[in-house]
Each structure stands twice: as C-alpha cells, then as structure tokens.
Amino acid sequence: MKNLTKYFAFLLVVVVFSASSFAQQSSTATASTTATIVTPILITKATDMNFGNVASGASVGTVVLTPASARSTTGGVSATTAMGGTISAAAFTVTGQGSYTYAISLPVAAITLAGTTAGVTVGTFVSTPSGTGTLTAGTQTLQVGATLNLPVSVAAGSYTNAAGLSVTVNYN
C-alpha cells in the first residue's frame, strides 16, 4: 500500500509538470489597426491649349508653346501679334491632400489634329511644375505647353483634336 501511495504521488507530480510545460508553448499578442483616409486627388481643366493664329509656308515648321503661354516659331511658320488669336497653354487645377506631392503624366505620343490638311500634330509636351507637383494648401495650378508641327503649306482652317489632351496625376 505504501508503494501504491508513492506511485500515485509520483503520477500526480508527473501530470502537474506535464500540464505546466504544455501551457507555456503558445503566446498571443495584439496590435492596433489604423487607417488614414486622405482627400482624393483630382484634376480639372481650367484652360484649353491654343497656339493662336499661325501661317504655314513653303517649308515645314513648328510653333513652340511654353507652359507660361509664350510662343515661338521655327521653319516655314510665322506668327505675329498682328495675326492675333488666343494664345494659351493648357491649364489644370489639381486638388487633394494639403502638402502632398504628386506625379504628373503627360502624353508621350503626338496628337493628330483634324482639319483640312493631314499631318498637323502636337507633341513634345512639357509642364510647370515638371514631373512632380506639391499641393500647397491642397491645390496647385498645372500648366502644359507643347510643340505644334506643321507640314508644308497647311490649308487655312481650324485644326482640333476632339479627344483632347489627357493629363494624369497620382499621389507619390
């Protein structure tokens, strides 16, 4: 009987230690979960791009329009103040979360303008700001210039692109 009591005591000790060692094999931790919602970035057109009135001549030429709406010509193209016409770079208003930066994507390929003469294109797009902008107080004006490419002796008329100039902005 004395051996039986020792056996049960030994068995009780083994069970207690075994339960303790199994209880220490798992652990749990908790992390908080947070999401910050920011104002969506938005771009809206303020002004259309317009190269003004130009005349093409006996050789190919270009009209370069800067983002600041200054224009210059090369080759067989002439443009004077006397010829008038509205001259303006495209302007967009970008709005979003204050002081955030954003990437600017301009068209890479030239845009073909529809009119009487084929081959009138606009390409080499540039912007101010260039590449990246900053939403100071949640807004910024984005201006886009480009180069108008004219073939020889373009017929008089209005040349446009119904699809327009597509500019994309994304938060950095």
N, C-alpha and C positions, 0 to 999 in steps of 0.2 A: 504494500500500500504506500509505503514511503517512497518507493521508486515510481509508483504511479503519480504521486503528487509532484515529484520532481519533474517527471515527464510533462505533465500538464503545465507546470510553471515555465518550463523551457519552451514549450509550444506557444504559450501566451506571449513570452518575450519575443520570439521569432515573428509572430503575427503583428505585434505592435511596431517593431522596427521595419518590417516589410511595408506596412501601410504608410509609415513616415517617409520612406525613401520614394515610394510611388507618388506621393503628394507633391514632391519637390521637382518633378520632371516637367511641369508646364508653368507658363507665366503669361500674363496678359498686361498689355499697356494700351492706353487710349490717347489718340491725337485729335486735336481740334481740326475742324474743316471750315475753310473760309473761301469766299468768292468775292472779288471786287468787280462790280459792274461799271463800265465806263460809257461815256456818251459815244454813240456810233459815229464813225467818220462819214462825212457827207460832202459831195462836191456838186455845185450847181453852176450853170453857165451864167455869167454876168454880161459878157460882150462877145459877139461873133468876130471871127478873123476877117479882115477886109484889107486887101492890098491897094485899094484906091483905083483910080483911073490910070492905066498904062497903055502904051502903044508898042507893038512889036514891029521889028524892021526886017531887013534882008538877012539877018543872021540870028542864030539862037541867042537867048539871053535869059537873065534871071532878075527877079525882084526879091531882095532880102528884106524881111520884116522882122525887126528885133522885138523881144518881149516888151520893150518900152515904147513900141509903136513908131519907131524911126525906120525909114525905108531907104534903100539904095538900090541901084540897078547895075547890071553888067551886060556886055554884049550888045545885041541889037534891040534892046528895050529902052524906052525913055519914059520918064515920069517926072512931071513938074508940078509945082504948086498950082500953076495956071490950069492944069488939067483937072484939078480938084478931085472930088470923090472922097468918101470916108476912108480914112486910114486908121486901122486899129488892130492891135494884136488881140488874140482871143484872151478873155479874162474869165477866171472861175473863182468862186468863193468856196474855200474849204473850211468846214466847221467840224468840231469834235471836242475831245477832252483837252482842257487847257494845259498848255506847255508840253503836250505830247509831240513827238516827231512822226513824220510820215514819209513814205517813199512815193515818188512821182513816176508814173509810166506814161511815156509819150509814144505815139505811133512810130514804128521802125520803118515801115514801107511807105512809099509815096502814095498820096491820094490823087486819083484822077478826077479832074473836074469835067463836068459835062457842059458842052456848048457847041458852037458851030464847027470849031477846029479840033481835031483829035490831038492827043499828046500834051495837053496842058495839065501839068501836075504840080502838087505841093508836097514838099518833103523837107528833110533836114530840120526837124522840129527841135526847138530849144525853149527852155523855160526859165523864169525867175520866180521863185527860187529854182535852182537846178538840182535834180536828183533827190533831194530831201528838203522838206519844209518843217517849220515848227509852228504849232498852233498857239501863238501868244494870245492869252486871254480867250482861247478856244476858237480863234478864227484867223485866216490868212488869205490874202489875195494871191492867186497863182496866174501869171501871165505867160502866154505861149506865142512865140514867133515861129517863122518858117521861111522857106525859100520857094517862090513861085517860079517854075521852069516853063519857059515859053519856046515853042518851035518857031521856025521862020514864018513870017507873015501871017500871024494869027488873025483870023477874021474878027471884025468888031462884034461885040455882043457880051452878054453876061455869062460868066462861067462859074458854076457852083457844084457842090457835092452834096446831094440830098442826104447821104448817110451822116455827114458831119465829121467833125474832128473829135475823136474819142480819147479822153484823158482819164487815167485811173489813179486813185490814191489809196494807200493802205498804211495802217499804223505800222511803225517799225517795232 
